[in-house]
Amino acid sequence: MHTLVVAEKPSVARDIARVLGARDKGENCLIGGGYVVTWAIGHLVTLKEPQELDERYTKWRANDLPILPKRMETKVIKKTGAQFRSVKKLLNDKETQTVVCATDSGREGELIFRYIYEQAGCKKPVMRLWISSMTDEAIRQGFENLRPSSDYDALYASARCRADADWLIGMNATRAYTLRYNVLLSVGRVQTPTLSMLVKRRKEIDAFVPQTYYTVRADFGSYHGTYVSPKGEKRIDSRELAEAIAARVKGQPGSVVQAAREKKTDYPPLLYDLTTLQREANGQLGFTAKKTLATAQKLYETHKLITYPRTDSRYLSHDMTGKVEKALASYDGTLQEIGQKALEYGVRRTPRVFDDAKLTDHHAIIPTGKSADKLSLTPDERSLYEMIARRLAAAFYPNHEYDALRVVTRVGEDDFLSTGKSVTQEGWKEVYRHQSEKRKKADDDQKLPPLSVGDSVTCKGAKAKEEQTKPPKEHNDASLLREMEHAGRQIEDEALREAMKDCALGTPATRAAIIERLLEVGYVRRSGKNLVATLKGVQLIEAVPPEIASPETTGRWERALSEIARGKDGEVRFREGIARLAAFLVQQASSAPDVPFEKEERRGRAAKRPKDMGLPCPVCGHGKMAENSKGYYCTRFREGCRFTIWKNELVRYGGPELSEKLLRLCVEKKEVRGSSGTIYYEDGKIRFVPAGR
């Protein structure tokens, strides 16, 4: 008789088998020491497609919607069917006495095992291995502290609810809106609200009108200051006034009328959870969210250098001080000095690091204590590992302390503000001294000389500067992850926003995949480091109701899923809510607004070449105006030009359908009158005003 261990991946299975002494090779397994260790290859079992539940769903028909199965059925994934059959055989082998679930210690890992166990029809007792590190010591301790699988039934219920909800919303809404517009439109419970954030940002940028303003900067020799009005405003509306201020203070005497010094403290940053690691790796290393997760998984599984990365906690348990000391003592190479200094400062039980109440399924991401210097890491792996190692060390350095300085210098009747800082204790920022300062020096960065109220100075020079207000920045991986993590902040109603401030879109483990899915289906494109909603993405959000596009609904459900995972009753209510939304979306699709989606060529057919109209793009000036079956656009749309005019754009307002000849005339004349009304054209936009208005 033996114990069967089911791991999630072959590499993890090999590590577990080595620790357990299972060194003999079997059929898709390793044997020895009273154990048989086998593995999945990620998911081996998944939910059936609608047509596999009933063949009438093979053809997409609006009359068959909504599809609301009484029971969600699973199937073996064909591509990995051979591996499933091997695992099934081992599960049901008469020599198998007990089963150990050793898939990843999280919601998705639990679902992977339970799907396999149920599909195999296994009834044998199951114990759960729950570890946060893949070191030999952690694996041994995990097997010494196995827990009954039933302890994780609530986690499985949450995972199953999430999978079923994604199926019900995705299958019904995707079919309903695809049939409505005759274009393949992927709609999802999490991906659509995420897309909505990107569309909102694109519309804000498109609608932004820059405002010109002026500032006046004065040079006082050893420091400089910026003009502030009696109301404390730096912006000046007119060039004439700005130049007049500069002229009247230049060469004039002045005096210091305010000189304030305020002590400030920056506490060490919290440890990393996955989302924070993805955000900072995007900013510091240029990694996408997907790349950060993949690299962290390698550091965890292959190199055993970090703890479980798919965590949403930024804290450690109080019993981990020994592990932290071991990790810091293991730092070598360029990290050795900061590890030793952190130990000298002492691994203190500060609540910013050790807080049992704020732990979830896993603790924060930290190094395991394995030496890294002699491992053959890729540059990306080493960079990400060093980020994680530096963060742990920084947590035990002293606070960063400085004096914030604020000086007001008066010249005649005009005041000039100077700000700066004087560092009194470098503290934890010493850990990051290696990083080059890429940001521009601002007023806050200048070193102010010792100044006191009443000091006399001379304005050696002053200059008026024309500036413009800046539009909101496009989202990148880091900013979008932040928005997804704090989706409750998007809600406009103040009371509801406060109640849902902790709601999020997706989980740390799924957010990277959601971003990649939006890219894959053509709703989003990358422009350098930025994520930009495409025209198709904008149109989808215009087509679907706010109930699926708003972060509020999904954020509320993500919170409900977390509560189910913690054992709180709510599964029935959650499922009923999902079924109601699926039915609602199907109903809404039938009366959805007319949105002119570009017709997509079927796969396998050569796409018809667009017609070059021979006119420069009126928006970017670099591309050419081109025509396809639906409208007119710029040939540089992939580079970001947003010029698009649909042929039927004026029809809904009582105007004509645009032809190439009519559009050329509009571009040339800017205003074209006809019997039914007038067409106006300006800066790539076109509108129609009916006669008599």
C-alpha positions in Angstrom: 0.0 0.0 0.0 1.2 3.5 -0.7 0.2 7.2 -0.6 -0.4 8.9 -3.9 0.8 12.6 -4.2 -0.7 14.7 -7.0 1.3 17.8 -7.9 0.3 20.5 -10.3 3.4 20.4 -12.5 6.1 17.9 -13.3 8.9 20.1 -11.9 7.1 20.4 -8.5 6.4 16.7 -8.5 10.2 16.0 -9.0 11.1 18.2 -6.1 8.5 16.6 -3.8 9.6 13.1 -4.9 13.2 13.8 -4.2 12.4 14.9 -0.6 10.1 11.9 0.0 12.7 9.5 -1.4 10.6 8.5 -4.5 13.4 8.0 -7.0 12.2 5.1 -9.2 10.5 6.0 -12.4 7.1 4.6 -13.2 4.5 5.4 -15.8 4.1 9.2 -15.5 5.1 9.0 -11.8 8.0 8.6 -9.4 7.9 5.7 -6.8 9.7 5.0 -3.5 9.6 5.4 0.3 5.9 4.4 0.4 4.9 7.1 -2.0 3.9 7.4 -5.6 4.2 11.0 -6.9 2.4 12.0 -10.1 1.4 15.3 -11.6 -1.1 17.3 -13.7 0.0 19.6 -16.4 -1.9 22.6 -15.2 -5.6 21.9 -15.9 -6.4 18.4 -17.0 -10.2 18.9 -16.6 -12.4 21.8 -17.6 -16.1 22.8 -17.9 -17.9 21.4 -21.0 -18.8 23.8 -23.9 -22.5 24.5 -24.5 -22.6 22.2 -27.5 -21.2 19.4 -25.4 -24.1 19.7 -23.0 -26.7 19.7 -25.8 -25.9 19.5 -29.5 -28.6 22.1 -30.3 -26.2 24.7 -29.0 -23.7 23.9 -31.8 -25.3 26.6 -33.9 -25.5 30.0 -32.2 -29.1 31.1 -32.0 -30.6 34.0 -30.0 -33.7 31.9 -29.2 -31.5 29.3 -27.3 -30.2 32.0 -24.9 -29.7 32.2 -22.0 -28.0 28.8 -21.5 -28.3 28.0 -17.8 -27.4 24.4 -17.1 -28.9 22.8 -13.9 -25.5 21.3 -13.3 -22.1 22.4 -14.6 -20.5 19.3 -16.2 -16.8 18.8 -16.6 -14.7 17.0 -19.3 -11.2 15.8 -19.8 -9.1 18.2 -21.9 -8.3 16.4 -25.1 -4.7 17.7 -25.4 -3.7 16.3 -22.0 -6.0 13.3 -22.0 -3.2 10.8 -21.8 -1.9 12.4 -18.6 -5.3 12.4 -17.0 -5.8 8.7 -17.7 -2.5 8.0 -16.0 -3.5 10.1 -12.9 -6.9 8.4 -12.9 -5.4 5.0 -13.0 -3.2 5.8 -10.0 -6.0 7.4 -8.1 -8.2 4.3 -8.4 -5.3 1.8 -8.0 -6.2 -0.7 -5.2 -2.7 -0.1 -3.8 -3.4 3.6 -3.3 -4.5 4.0 0.3 -4.5 7.8 0.7 -4.2 10.7 -1.7 -2.3 13.9 -1.0 -3.4 17.0 -2.9 -0.1 18.9 -3.6 -1.3 21.3 -6.3 -0.5 25.0 -5.8 -1.7 26.3 -2.4 -4.4 28.6 -3.7 -7.9 28.8 -5.2 -6.9 27.7 -8.7 -4.7 24.9 -7.4 -7.6 23.6 -5.4 -9.9 23.6 -8.4 -7.3 21.7 -10.5 -7.1 18.9 -8.1 -10.8 18.6 -7.2 -11.8 18.6 -10.9 -9.3 15.7 -11.5 -10.4 13.8 -8.3 -14.1 14.1 -9.2 -13.7 13.3 -12.9 -11.7 10.2 -12.0 -14.6 9.1 -9.7 -12.1 8.6 -6.8 -13.5 8.1 -3.3 -10.3 7.7 -1.3 -9.4 9.9 1.6 -7.5 13.1 0.8 -5.0 15.1 2.8 -3.9 18.6 1.8 -0.2 19.8 1.4 -0.2 23.5 2.0 3.2 25.2 1.6 4.5 28.6 0.6 8.0 27.6 -0.4 9.5 24.9 -2.5 12.7 24.4 -0.4 13.3 20.9 0.9 12.8 22.1 4.4 9.4 23.6 3.6 8.3 20.4 1.8 9.3 18.2 4.7 7.5 20.5 7.2 4.4 20.5 4.9 4.2 16.7 4.9 4.6 16.7 8.7 1.6 19.0 8.9 -0.9 17.6 6.3 -4.5 18.7 6.9 -7.7 17.0 5.9 -8.9 18.1 2.4 -12.3 19.0 4.0 -10.5 22.0 5.7 -10.4 23.5 2.2 -13.9 22.8 1.1 -14.8 26.5 1.3 -11.9 27.4 -0.9 -13.1 24.9 -3.4 -16.6 26.2 -3.3 -15.2 29.7 -4.1 -13.1 28.4 -6.9 -16.1 26.5 -8.4 -18.3 29.5 -8.1 -15.8 31.7 -9.9 -15.3 29.2 -12.7 -19.1 28.7 -13.2 -19.7 32.4 -13.1 -17.1 33.1 -15.8 -18.7 30.3 -17.9 -22.3 31.6 -17.5 -21.4 35.2 -18.2 -18.9 34.5 -21.0 -20.9 32.0 -22.9 -24.2 33.8 -22.8 -23.0 37.4 -23.3 -20.4 36.5 -26.0 -23.1 34.6 -28.0 -25.7 37.3 -27.5 -23.6 40.3 -28.5 -21.9 38.4 -31.3 -25.3 37.6 -32.8 -26.5 41.1 -32.3 -23.6 42.7 -34.2 -22.5 39.9 -36.4 -19.0 40.3 -35.2 -17.2 38.0 -32.7 -17.3 39.9 -29.4 -15.8 38.3 -26.3 -17.6 39.5 -23.2 -16.4 38.5 -19.7 -17.2 39.0 -16.0 -13.8 40.5 -15.3 -12.3 41.4 -18.6 -15.2 43.7 -19.7 -15.0 46.0 -16.6 -11.2 46.0 -17.0 -11.6 47.1 -20.6 -14.1 49.8 -19.4 -11.3 51.4 -17.3 -9.1 51.7 -20.4 -12.0 53.0 -22.6 -12.8 55.6 -19.9 -9.2 56.8 -20.0 -9.1 56.9 -23.8 -12.2 59.0 -23.8 -10.8 61.4 -21.2 -7.7 61.8 -23.3 -9.7 62.3 -26.5 -11.9 64.9 -24.9 -9.0 66.8 -23.2 -8.5 70.3 -24.4 -5.1 71.7 -23.3 -5.2 75.1 -21.5 -2.3 77.5 -21.8 -1.0 79.2 -18.6 2.2 80.9 -17.5 4.5 80.7 -14.5 7.3 83.1 -13.4 10.5 81.7 -12.0 12.9 84.1 -10.1 16.6 83.5 -9.5 17.9 84.6 -6.1 21.4 83.5 -6.6 21.8 80.6 -4.3 18.2 79.4 -4.8 15.2 80.0 -6.9 11.4 80.5 -6.4 8.2 80.4 -8.3 5.6 83.2 -8.2 2.5 82.6 -6.2 -0.6 84.8 -6.2 -2.2 86.1 -2.9 -4.5 83.1 -3.2 -1.5 80.7 -3.4 -1.8 79.9 -7.1 1.2 79.4 -9.4 -0.7 79.6 -12.6 -1.0 83.0 -14.4 -3.7 83.3 -17.1 -2.1 85.8 -19.4 1.3 86.2 -20.9 1.2 90.0 -20.4 0.7 89.7 -16.7 3.4 87.0 -16.3 5.9 89.2 -18.3 5.0 92.2 -16.3 5.7 90.4 -13.0 9.0 89.2 -14.3 10.0 92.7 -15.5 9.1 94.4 -12.2 11.0 92.0 -9.9 14.1 91.6 -12.0 17.1 93.3 -10.3 15.0 94.3 -7.3 15.7 93.7 -3.6 13.6 91.3 -1.6 13.4 89.7 1.7 12.5 86.3 3.2 9.0 86.6 4.8 8.5 82.9 5.7 11.0 80.2 6.5 9.4 77.0 7.7 11.0 73.7 8.5 8.9 70.5 9.2 10.2 67.1 10.2 9.0 64.3 7.9 9.2 60.5 8.1 9.0 57.9 5.4 8.4 54.5 6.8 10.0 51.4 5.1 7.7 50.1 2.3 5.6 47.0 2.9 6.7 43.7 1.6 5.6 42.5 -1.8 2.4 40.8 -2.8 2.1 39.8 -6.4 0.2 42.8 -7.7 2.6 45.3 -6.0 5.6 43.3 -7.4 4.0 43.4 -10.9 3.4 47.2 -10.7 6.9 48.0 -9.5 8.6 45.6 -11.9 6.7 47.3 -14.7 8.0 50.7 -13.6 11.6 49.7 -12.7 12.3 46.9 -15.1 9.7 47.5 -17.9 8.2 44.0 -17.3 4.6 43.3 -18.3 2.4 41.8 -15.6 2.5 38.5 -17.5 6.3 38.5 -17.6 6.7 39.3 -13.9 4.4 36.4 -13.0 6.2 34.0 -15.3 9.6 35.1 -13.9 8.5 34.9 -10.3 7.1 31.4 -10.9 10.6 30.3 -12.2 12.2 31.8 -9.1 9.7 29.9 -6.9 9.5 26.5 -8.7 12.8 26.1 -10.5 15.3 28.0 -8.5 13.6 27.8 -5.0 14.8 31.4 -4.3 11.4 33.0 -3.3 8.2 31.9 -1.6 4.9 31.4 -3.3 4.4 34.4 -5.6 0.6 34.2 -6.3 -0.2 35.9 -3.0 -2.3 38.9 -2.1 -0.8 39.4 1.4 2.0 41.9 2.2 2.7 40.6 5.7 4.4 37.7 7.5 3.3 35.6 10.5 4.9 36.2 13.9 6.6 32.8 13.9 8.7 33.7 10.8 11.4 35.8 12.4 13.8 32.8 12.2 13.1 32.4 8.5 13.6 36.1 7.9 17.0 36.0 9.7 18.0 33.0 7.7 17.0 34.7 4.4 18.9 37.9 5.2 22.0 35.9 6.3 22.0 34.1 2.9 22.4 37.2 0.8 25.6 37.1 -1.2 27.3 39.0 -4.0 26.1 42.6 -4.3 23.3 41.9 -1.8 25.5 40.7 1.1 26.1 44.2 2.6 22.4 45.1 2.8 21.5 41.7 4.3 24.2 42.1 7.0 23.1 45.7 7.8 19.4 44.6 8.1 20.5 41.9 10.6 22.6 44.5 12.5 19.5 46.7 12.8 17.6 43.7 14.0 14.6 41.7 12.8 12.1 43.5 14.9 8.5 42.3 15.2 7.1 45.5 13.7 3.4 45.3 12.6 4.4 46.7 9.2 6.0 43.3 8.6 4.6 40.8 11.1 0.8 40.8 11.4 -1.1 37.5 11.6 -4.5 39.3 11.3 -3.6 40.5 7.8 -2.4 37.1 6.4 -4.5 35.4 3.8 -3.8 31.9 2.3 -0.2 32.9 2.0 2.3 35.4 3.4 4.2 38.1 1.5 6.8 37.2 -1.2 10.3 36.9 0.4 13.5 35.1 -0.4 13.7 31.6 1.0 17.3 31.6 2.3 18.8 29.8 -0.6 22.0 31.3 -2.0 21.5 32.9 -5.3 25.0 34.1 -6.4 26.1 30.9 -8.0 22.9 30.0 -9.7 22.6 30.5 -13.5 19.8 33.0 -13.4 18.8 35.0 -16.5 19.2 38.8 -16.2 15.4 39.1 -15.8 15.3 36.5 -13.1 18.2 38.1 -11.2 16.7 41.6 -11.5 13.4 40.4 -10.1 15.0 38.4 -7.3 17.1 41.4 -6.3 13.9 43.5 -6.1 12.3 41.0 -3.7 15.5 40.7 -1.7 16.1 44.4 -1.3 12.5 44.9 -0.2 12.9 42.4 2.7 16.1 44.1 3.8 14.6 47.6 3.6 11.8 46.5 5.9 14.3 46.4 8.8 16.3 49.5 8.1 15.5 52.7 10.0 12.9 55.2 8.8 14.0 57.7 6.1 13.8 61.1 7.8 14.1 64.6 6.4 13.2 68.2 7.0 10.7 69.7 4.5 11.6 73.3 3.8 9.3 76.0 2.7 10.5 79.6 2.0 8.6 82.6 0.8 10.6 85.5 -0.6 8.8 88.8 -1.2 10.0 91.2 -3.9 8.0 94.4 -3.7 4.4 93.1 -3.5 5.1 89.8 -5.3 5.8 86.5 -3.4 7.9 83.6 -4.7 7.7 80.1 -3.2 10.8 77.9 -2.8 10.6 74.3 -1.4 13.3 71.8 -0.7 14.3 69.0 1.6 17.2 68.3 3.9 17.8 64.6 4.6 18.6 64.0 8.3 18.6 60.1 8.1 19.0 58.1 4.9 17.5 55.0 6.5 15.9 52.4 4.3 16.5 54.5 1.1 20.1 53.5 1.4 19.0 50.1 0.1 17.9 51.7 -3.2 20.9 54.1 -3.6 22.0 51.9 -6.6 19.1 53.0 -8.6 19.7 55.9 -10.9 17.5 59.0 -10.6 15.6 59.2 -13.9 13.0 61.7 -12.9 13.5 65.4 -13.5 14.6 67.5 -10.7 11.7 69.5 -9.3 11.5 72.4 -6.9 11.3 70.0 -4.0 14.7 68.7 -4.8 16.7 71.9 -4.6 19.1 72.3 -1.7 18.1 75.5 0.0 20.7 77.6 1.9 20.2 78.4 5.6 17.5 81.1 5.4 15.7 83.0 8.1 12.8 85.5 8.2 14.1 89.0 7.4 17.1 87.9 5.3 17.7 90.3 2.5 18.2 89.0 -1.1 18.3 90.3 -4.6 16.3 89.0 -7.6 19.1 88.5 -10.1 16.7 87.4 -12.9 13.1 86.4 -13.6 11.6 84.7 -16.6 8.0 84.0 -17.6 7.4 80.6 -19.0 4.5 79.4 -21.1 3.1 76.0 -20.1 0.1 73.8 -20.9 -2.1 71.5 -18.9 -1.4 67.9 -19.5 -4.0 65.2 -20.4 -4.4 62.1 -18.2 -1.7 59.6 -18.9 -2.5 56.4 -20.8 -2.6 53.3 -18.6 0.3 51.0 -18.5 0.5 47.6 -16.8 1.3 49.2 -13.4 -1.5 51.7 -13.4 -4.1 49.3 -14.7 -3.1 46.7 -12.1 -3.6 49.4 -9.4 -7.0 50.3 -10.8 -8.0 46.6 -10.9 -6.8 46.1 -7.3 -8.8 49.1 -6.1 -11.8 48.9 -8.4 -14.1 50.1 -5.6 -12.6 53.6 -6.0 -14.1 53.8 -9.5 -17.6 54.0 -8.0 -19.2 57.5 -8.1 -21.7 57.1 -5.2 -19.7 58.1 -2.1 -21.5 55.9 0.4 -21.2 52.8 -1.9 -17.6 53.6 -2.7 -16.7 53.6 1.0 -18.5 50.3 1.5 -16.7 48.7 -1.4 -13.3 50.3 -1.0 -11.6 46.9 -0.8 -13.3 45.4 -3.8 -11.1 44.3 -6.7 -11.2 43.0 -10.2 -9.8 39.5 -10.5 -7.1 38.2 -8.1 -3.3 38.7 -8.1 -3.0 35.4 -9.9 -5.5 36.2 -12.7 -4.9 39.9 -13.5 -2.0 39.4 -15.9 -4.1 36.8 -17.9 -7.0 39.3 -18.1 -4.7 42.0 -19.6 -3.3 39.5 -22.1 -6.9 38.4 -23.0 -7.9 41.9 -23.8 -4.8 42.2 -26.1 -5.5 38.8 -27.7 -9.1 39.7 -28.7 -8.2 43.1 -30.1 -9.8 45.3 -27.5 -6.5 46.7 -26.4 -3.1 47.3 -28.0 0.3 48.1 -26.6 1.8 51.5 -27.6 5.3 51.3 -26.1 4.7 50.6 -22.4 1.1 51.9 -22.6 -2.1 50.0 -22.9 -4.6 51.7 -25.2 -8.2 50.8 -25.9 -8.8 50.1 -29.6 -11.8 51.3 -31.6 -13.3 47.8 -31.2 -12.8 48.0 -27.4 -14.5 51.4 -27.3 -17.4 50.2 -29.3 -17.9 47.2 -27.1 -18.2 49.3 -24.0 -20.7 51.5 -25.9 -22.7 48.4 -26.8 -22.9 46.6 -23.4 -24.9 47.8 -20.4 -23.1 49.2 -17.3 -24.1 46.1 -15.3 -21.3 44.2 -17.0 -19.0 47.1 -17.8 -18.9 48.7 -14.3 -16.3 47.6 -11.8 -19.0 47.8 -9.2 -20.8 44.6 -10.1 -17.6 42.5 -10.5 -16.0 44.0 -7.4 -19.0 43.1 -5.4 -18.8 39.5 -6.6 -15.1 39.2 -6.0 -15.7 40.2 -2.4 -18.5 37.6 -2.2 -16.1 34.9 -3.6 -13.5 35.9 -0.9 -16.2 35.5 1.8 -17.2 32.1 0.4 -13.6 31.0 0.6 -13.5 32.1 4.3 -16.4 29.8 5.0 -19.2 32.4 5.0 -22.5 31.3 3.6 -23.3 33.0 0.3 -22.8 30.4 -2.4 -26.5 30.1 -3.3 -27.0 33.8 -3.4 -23.9 34.3 -5.6 -25.0 31.7 -8.1 -28.5 33.2 -8.3 -27.1 36.6 -8.9 -24.8 35.3 -11.7 -27.8 33.5 -13.4 -29.9 36.7 -13.2 -27.1 38.8 -14.8 -26.6 36.2 -17.6 -30.3 36.4 -18.5 -30.3 40.2 -18.2 -27.4 40.5 -20.6 -29.1 38.3 -23.2 -32.2 40.4 -23.0 -30.2 43.7 -23.2 -28.3 42.4 -26.3 -31.5 42.2 -28.3 -32.1 46.0 -27.8 -28.5 47.1 -27.7 -27.7 50.4 -29.5 -26.6 50.5 -33.1 -22.8 50.4 -33.0 -20.9 50.2 -36.4 -18.5 47.5 -35.7 -16.0 46.8 -38.5 -16.9 43.6 -40.2 -14.1 41.0 -39.6 -12.9 38.7 -42.3 -13.4 35.0 -41.6 -10.3 33.0 -40.9 -8.8 31.5 -44.0 -10.0 34.3 -46.3 -7.7 36.9 -47.7 -8.6 40.3 -46.3 -9.7 42.8 -48.9 -7.0 45.6 -49.3 -8.2 49.0 -48.1 -8.5 51.7 -50.7 -5.9 54.5 -50.4 -7.8 57.8 -51.1 -4.5 59.7 -51.8 -5.3 62.3 -49.1 -3.1 63.0 -46.0 -4.7 62.2 -42.7 -6.3 65.4 -41.3 -5.5 64.4 -37.7 -1.9 63.2 -37.6 -0.7 64.5 -41.0 1.6 61.6 -41.5 -0.7 58.8 -42.6 -3.1 58.6 -45.5 -6.9 58.5 -45.5 -8.1 55.0 -46.5 -11.5 53.5 -47.1 -13.0 50.1 -46.3 -16.5 48.7 -46.3 -17.6 50.5 -43.2 -15.8 53.9 -43.2 -12.7 56.0 -43.6 -9.6 55.9 -41.4 -5.9 56.7 -41.2 -3.4 54.1 -42.4 -1.3 54.8 -39.3 -4.0 53.5 -36.9 -1.6 50.9 -35.6 0.7 53.7 -34.6 -2.0 55.4 -32.6 -3.8 57.8 -35.0 -7.5 57.9 -34.0 -9.0 59.4 -37.2 -12.1 57.4 -38.0 -15.4 58.4 -39.8 -18.1 55.8 -40.4 -20.0 55.9 -43.6 -23.3 55.7 -41.7 -22.2 58.2 -39.0 -24.7 60.9 -40.1 -27.7 58.6 -41.0 -29.0 58.4 -37.4 -29.3 62.2 -37.4 -31.2 62.4 -40.7 -28.1 63.0 -42.8 -26.8 61.1 -45.9 -24.5 58.1 -46.0 -21.0 59.3 -46.7 -19.4 58.5 -50.0 -15.8 59.1 -50.9 -16.7 62.0 -53.1 -18.9 63.7 -50.4 -16.2 63.2 -47.8 -13.5 64.7 -50.0 -15.8 67.7 -50.5 -16.4 68.1 -46.8 -12.6 68.0 -46.0 -12.0 70.6 -48.7 -14.9 73.0 -48.0 -15.4 72.3 -44.2 -19.1 73.0 -44.7 -21.5 71.4 -47.3 -25.1 72.4 -47.5 -27.8 70.2 -49.0 -31.6 70.0 -49.2 -31.9 68.0 -45.9 -29.3 70.0 -43.9 -25.7 71.0 -43.5 -22.6 68.8 -42.9 -19.8 70.4 -40.9 -16.2 69.1 -40.9 -13.4 70.1 -38.5 -10.2 68.4 -37.3 -11.2 64.9 -38.3 -14.7 65.2 -36.8 -18.0 65.4 -38.8 -21.5 66.4 -37.8 -24.9 67.0 -39.5 -27.4 69.7 -38.7 -30.9 69.1 -40.3 -32.4 72.0 -42.2 -34.5 74.4 -40.1 -32.4 74.0 -37.0 
